[in-house]
Amino acid sequence: MKKFIETFTIDEVAEALKLHPYTVRRLCRERKIPAFKFGGQWRFKKEDIERWVNRRTEK
């Protein structure tokens, strides 16, 4: 059985992180947030975002 990866859109990540979508796009372009392009749109793996947030809040 195939496992599907749960992904978020820019708007979903922006809402969860309480950031403006433009800020999330900038972070993507600057490779400061884990993201990938799918169909020309930025996507985020749920587990990568959770790990990224945890690392940043542990400091």
C-alpha angles and dihedrals in degrees: 000000000000119000116222120214116230109232137184132214125229091261092051093049091045091052093046093048094039091237132131113260089239089059091052090049090051091050088052094051091048090048091236095128126046107256143136135201120246119177090350093303129104116250132184129207110231093226092049092052092047090050092046092051092046092052092049094048095047093064 
